[in-house]
Amino acid sequence: MGKSKRLRRDGTSDRSDAA
């Protein structure tokens, strides 16, 4: 889950990763 958070910090890929 930490990966999604990292992506979110970079921009907004958290949703893409979750999807």
Backbone as JSON, one array per atom type, in Angstrom:
{
  "sequence": "MGKSKRLRRDGTSDRSDAA",
  "N": [[0.85, -1.22, 0.0], [2.04, 1.12, 0.56], [3.25, 1.78, -1.76], [1.27, 2.86, -3.43], [0.82, 5.22, -2.08], [3.23, 6.5, -2.46], [3.18, 6.96, -5.2], [1.09, 8.72, -5.31], [2.18, 10.91, -4.06], [4.01, 11.66, -5.94], [2.38, 12.52, -7.96], [-0.62, 11.89, -9.02], [-1.16, 9.23, -9.29], [-2.13, 7.44, -7.59], [-4.81, 6.69, -7.69], [-4.88, 5.39, -10.14], [-3.22, 3.23, -9.6], [-4.71, 1.95, -7.65], [-6.95, 1.27, -9.04]],
  "CA": [[0.0, 0.0, 0.0], [2.95, 2.27, 0.59], [3.56, 2.12, -3.15], [0.23, 3.77, -3.93], [1.03, 6.52, -1.44], [4.39, 7.09, -3.1], [2.75, 7.44, -6.51], [0.24, 9.88, -5.08], [3.06, 12.04, -3.74], [4.64, 12.07, -7.2], [1.36, 13.26, -8.73], [-1.95, 11.43, -8.65], [-1.31, 7.89, -9.84], [-2.66, 6.57, -6.54], [-6.09, 6.14, -8.18], [-4.57, 4.45, -11.22], [-2.67, 2.04, -8.97], [-5.8, 1.31, -6.93], [-7.86, 0.72, -10.04]],
  "C": [[0.88, 1.26, 0.0], [3.28, 2.73, -0.82], [2.55, 3.13, -3.69], [0.44, 5.17, -3.35], [2.19, 7.25, -2.13], [4.0, 7.68, -4.46], [1.94, 8.72, -6.34], [1.12, 11.12, -4.82], [3.71, 12.57, -5.04], [3.65, 12.89, -8.04], [-0.04, 12.85, -8.3], [-2.21, 10.05, -9.25], [-1.87, 6.93, -8.8], [-3.97, 5.93, -7.03], [-5.81, 5.1, -9.26], [-4.07, 3.13, -10.63], [-3.79, 1.25, -8.27], [-6.74, 0.62, -7.92], [-7.26, -0.58, -10.57]]
}
